[in-house]
């Protein structure tokens, strides 16, 4: 079963244990390309942080393995260790190479071979290095916090090193993020001389920044790496670390993919060599959604739908406030929030209170998890008020179902709604509107426009359907990756 | 002995000459512990009884038996002393004080069983031919009592009612003198019974203090055995420390050249013992000074250091606290040397007078001089061990005590072979070696303190 793995996907805190954008993307990719044999390596924090597998493995997923990088009780017993001074130079060289463009690959490999986890944890040389770096850059920070931050961020690396030998023969390694997963993929590339494809969904480095700044917002969403945040007061050190290993991913990857143009620009800004970058957007299953179009009533229902979980990052409260303004103008307008409410019960309560306070109980409804095929025919505007997104599939699905969108200016929303892939895409026109983040007035204005102006709505629907059929079909998505994989395989031979 | 420092600092803050003496007084008694007081008491018993009854043969036998009782009981209970100290400190730290008393009874049970077994074997081997059944029985009970007394002493000090502890000691040893005055006349067994009764009263007084101050819900628990696993090096260190202190004496007692039979196969060495005991008494001021520094000042910076670590101080701050700890160690050693120096000059000058008071041969004066140096070096070893114990350096503590014990066996044997002029140099050299190695360790430990505090964790 382990033989003949074409592509190994390394998922950090995602497939198959956590549902979400990246996980569905992985599942879709594997299921859609049966001609390739896939393997999946799951990198998690601790085993107990994850439940059952959430996906049924497709037949062409022939290898699955998991590693946990925060199982603390497995740390070796503390014991004084003395290393030769020369290792100090080696460590310094590697660290410097991470902070500059391009990595000293030999030095990295030598370091991995020479320095064990025990050496890192307990040796004199490692201590000296930590102290000197601290004194150089962070001497006014709490030392214990700095120390544990350094420790916590490095400990997983040895689990990663160990994994290199565990992974069977593969032909291509594909990572859906930088971070630890991208780092492992880079090491695999170096050690086995195989193609490395990196597809960044969010920008890991940037997301980690938001993550750390608003850690309690995100902690329920991203359980992964949570234990690290708790022990750290030094966000900057974390950022630098993830930037460094992010650069390593950019440097070692053969192709650096993103889902939309703006993300590609950010990658370049963060050090990705331009010539390696490329945009491959997600695709939706057009056929499945066609029925929605047929089921639409002749007269547009005055309903605005928000498909998403009720959590702070989706900024449901701004949606509710916007609905107040809409209802002032159109008293029988409705706003539906479609998505699970149990993830952050406290936030859900707050939202419900807000609905009550704004006297919108008749207009704003929380429908819980629903089949989108039933929802799309009943709404006229598909909205999204998030403060951060990657590439929201629900907007594209809405397009395929003939529903224009009004969103905040996050992730790929601008590209999807106004056309950002190329000139042809731009010419199609707008499939809705993009508003400022957390601006209820702006959102409401555009909701009203679409609800009241039938002609405008029709025009937007037209653009939406055209755009999704031309640029965002599942078929296009599959054929793009198929091409990429074949290219990589041929490059290898 | 966390907490003593705080109390002593409180006394010192009163800022009066009398409070200074009070603090040093407590420090002296608490640090010197029971055995120095016991030696003082038996010397007094001897002086009083000899001067009144002139019965010097029994008095010598009594003094020798008590010396044996003290040394054997200390070595025997050495296994428990440090471990139990840690055990008590850990429970207090965890706020599980109710576990202390049941485990204390547990350790008493174990220790009584072991010392009973040891005493029976010992008596069979060394006192088989002694006909005086009162003496032998009292010896047996005294050995068991004393080895338990050293353990209860640890717990009594942890209660922090120092005045009570100190007064209990004074009261009990006064009773020994009084008892021996009234019944000592009847002979050796009665002198020993006086000693036993005094110590029994001391034990009861301390027990009362403990039971009154520690809550407990069960009576007996053997949880402390786990602590032996955790602190095994300390158990051994406690044993070797006491062995190391007494080894040279046993060598001199059992050497055919220097010792003689006193009771059964219990032997003593007239030439060696008294100068050494006197020298021991000479280090009491040094002990007090050091104890006060350690418990009051060192403990303060040690606390500051670890609070700083936990509460997120910068490395610079931590290093500053550590350097202050090192300064305290330096100052305390310096102070002890200065104070002992003054004291030693006085003793040096007055030695002939002291020897004539005690009716000692003036030929033993040179031995007394070298013994003074030996005991002072031993004081240094004890101080280093106390600091290392404070810093929880179990293995270093163990190694130093092993070195001390081994050299204090080998070197005295060599000096006996070399001849009387060399007596005392063996133990002095042994202590010099142990203290030098101790200082090297201390230096290393201090230099590596941050490294070990942070790195050797998981």
Interface residues (C-beta under 8 A of the other chain):
Chain A: X72 X75 X76 X77 X78 X79 X80 X121 X122 X123 X124 X126 X127 X131 X134 X135 X139 X140 X141 X142 X143 X144 X145 X147 X233
Chain B: X309 X310 X311 X312 X313 X314 X315 X316 X318 X450 X451 X452 X454 X455 X456 X457 X458
